[in-house]
Amino acid sequence: MPCYYTDTPAATQTTSATPNSANDCFFLNPGATQSLWLMYVIANGKAAALTALSGINIRIEKWTSTPSSGGTAITPAPTHPGYQAAKHTAGYSASTVTSGTGGPTILGSFGFGVSSPGVWGNPTGQATNLDAAYALPGGSASNSIDLFNISPTASLNFELTVGTAE
């Protein structure tokens, strides 16, 4: 049976100061012994005093030669107190992390409003469908799954919650 975790920056992140420029803002790296599945991403815009509506898009991308790094480390939080400590690592940056190499392969994309939520995956059914999740095999130190944000409006604020399994 897999164990489930949330990898949440718990910090406001910001889109690029240059409209339509993608920022690598979050990454997941598998552990040496456990495969890792990206189960869901929940994002929420944090609009403040905007005079026009806009949107934010999140691209889910996979690097295959070297993994992403940098930013601030996140300790994956088990969703059940009986789960073991996570083997995978995660990190984020309010601006951008250091992207990996080899690719990227674009796995998916979703959008949300500057003052509304957006969801990729199924946060209520994660225990039933690993087949629908994006996976990284254990011991694949050259791989990472990253989240890139992009918006036609500069410097928009948002927050992320990411669900994983291993």
C-alpha positions as CSV (number, residue, x, y, z in Angstrom):
1,M,0.0,0.0,0.0
2,P,1.4,3.4,-0.9
3,C,1.9,6.2,1.6
4,Y,0.5,9.7,0.8
5,Y,2.0,13.1,1.5
6,T,1.4,16.7,0.9
7,D,4.3,18.8,-0.4
8,T,3.2,22.3,0.3
9,P,5.4,25.4,0.2
10,A,3.0,27.3,2.6
11,A,4.3,30.5,1.0
12,T,3.0,33.0,-1.5
13,Q,4.7,32.5,-4.9
14,T,4.8,35.0,-7.8
15,T,4.6,34.7,-11.5
16,S,7.3,36.3,-13.6
17,A,7.7,40.1,-13.8
18,T,7.8,39.6,-17.6
19,P,4.3,38.6,-19.0
20,N,4.1,35.2,-20.6
21,S,7.4,34.1,-19.2
22,A,7.4,30.7,-17.5
23,N,9.0,30.3,-14.0
24,D,10.0,26.9,-12.6
25,C,8.6,27.3,-9.2
26,F,8.4,23.8,-7.6
27,F,10.0,20.4,-8.1
28,L,9.8,16.8,-6.9
29,N,12.7,14.3,-6.9
30,P,12.2,10.6,-6.2
31,G,14.0,8.8,-3.3
32,A,16.7,6.2,-3.9
33,T,14.4,3.3,-2.9
34,Q,10.8,4.4,-3.5
35,S,8.9,5.4,-6.7
36,L,7.1,8.7,-6.5
37,W,3.7,9.6,-8.0
38,L,2.4,13.1,-8.4
39,M,-1.3,12.7,-7.4
40,Y,-2.7,16.2,-7.5
41,V,-1.9,19.9,-7.6
42,I,-4.2,22.5,-6.1
43,A,-3.4,26.2,-6.9
44,N,-5.1,29.3,-5.8
45,G,-4.7,32.9,-7.0
46,K,-4.2,35.6,-4.3
47,A,-5.5,38.7,-6.1
48,A,-5.1,42.0,-4.3
49,A,-6.3,45.3,-5.7
50,L,-6.3,44.1,-9.3
51,T,-8.0,46.3,-11.9
52,A,-8.4,43.6,-14.6
53,L,-9.0,39.9,-14.5
54,S,-6.3,37.5,-15.6
55,G,-5.3,33.9,-15.2
56,I,-2.4,31.8,-14.1
57,N,-1.4,28.5,-15.8
58,I,0.6,25.7,-14.3
59,R,2.6,23.4,-16.6
60,I,3.7,20.0,-15.3
61,E,7.0,19.1,-16.8
62,K,9.5,16.2,-16.4
63,W,13.3,16.5,-16.6
64,T,15.2,13.3,-17.6
65,S,19.0,14.0,-17.5
66,T,19.5,16.0,-14.3
67,P,16.9,16.9,-11.7
68,S,15.9,20.4,-10.7
69,S,17.4,21.9,-7.5
70,G,17.7,25.0,-5.4
71,G,15.0,27.1,-3.8
72,T,13.7,26.2,-0.4
73,A,13.4,22.6,0.7
74,I,10.0,21.2,1.7
75,T,9.6,18.4,4.2
76,P,6.8,16.2,2.8
77,A,4.0,15.8,5.4
78,P,2.4,12.4,5.7
79,T,-1.4,12.5,5.4
80,H,-1.7,9.7,8.1
81,P,0.4,9.7,11.3
82,G,1.3,6.0,10.8
83,Y,3.0,6.6,7.4
84,Q,6.8,6.4,7.2
85,A,8.9,9.5,6.6
86,A,9.0,10.3,2.9
87,K,11.9,9.2,0.8
88,H,11.4,11.8,-1.9
89,T,12.5,15.5,-1.8
90,A,10.7,18.6,-2.9
91,G,11.6,22.3,-3.2
92,Y,10.1,25.6,-4.3
93,S,11.0,29.2,-4.8
94,A,8.9,32.4,-4.7
95,S,10.5,33.2,-8.1
96,T,12.3,30.3,-9.8
97,V,14.2,27.1,-9.0
98,T,17.2,25.8,-11.0
99,S,15.6,23.7,-13.8
100,G,16.9,20.3,-14.6
101,T,18.1,19.1,-18.0
102,G,17.0,16.6,-20.6
103,G,13.7,17.6,-22.0
104,P,11.5,18.8,-20.6
105,T,8.6,16.5,-21.4
106,I,5.3,18.4,-20.8
107,L,3.0,16.1,-18.9
108,G,0.0,18.4,-18.4
109,S,-1.3,21.8,-17.8
110,F,-4.1,23.5,-15.9
111,G,-5.2,27.1,-15.2
112,F,-6.9,29.1,-12.5
113,G,-8.0,32.7,-11.9
114,V,-6.1,35.3,-10.0
115,S,-8.7,35.0,-7.3
116,S,-10.0,31.5,-7.7
117,P,-8.7,27.9,-7.4
118,G,-7.6,25.4,-10.0
119,V,-7.0,21.6,-9.6
120,W,-5.1,19.0,-11.5
121,G,-5.8,15.4,-10.6
122,N,-8.2,14.2,-7.9
123,P,-7.4,15.2,-4.4
124,T,-10.4,13.2,-3.0
125,G,-9.6,9.9,-4.7
126,Q,-5.8,9.6,-4.5
127,A,-6.0,6.3,-2.8
128,T,-7.7,4.6,-5.7
129,N,-5.8,5.5,-8.9
130,L,-2.0,5.6,-9.1
131,D,-2.5,4.7,-12.8
132,A,-3.7,8.3,-13.5
133,A,-0.7,9.9,-11.7
134,Y,2.6,10.9,-13.1
135,A,5.4,8.7,-11.8
136,L,9.1,8.7,-11.3
137,P,10.8,5.4,-10.5
138,G,12.8,5.0,-7.3
139,G,16.5,5.5,-7.7
140,S,16.1,7.7,-10.8
141,A,18.3,10.5,-9.5
142,S,18.3,12.1,-13.0
143,N,14.6,12.8,-13.0
144,S,12.3,15.4,-11.5
145,I,8.8,16.6,-12.0
146,D,8.5,20.4,-11.9
147,L,5.7,22.9,-11.9
148,F,6.1,26.0,-14.1
149,N,3.8,29.0,-13.7
150,I,3.0,31.4,-16.5
151,S,0.6,34.3,-16.8
152,P,-0.1,37.1,-19.4
153,T,-0.1,39.5,-16.4
154,A,3.2,40.2,-14.6
155,S,3.8,39.4,-10.9
156,L,0.6,37.7,-9.8
157,N,0.5,35.9,-6.4
158,F,-0.6,32.4,-5.9
159,E,-0.2,29.4,-3.5
160,L,0.2,25.6,-4.2
161,T,-0.6,22.4,-2.5
162,V,0.8,19.2,-4.0
163,G,-0.2,15.7,-3.2
164,T,2.2,12.8,-3.7
165,A,2.4,9.0,-3.1
166,E,5.3,6.7,-2.7
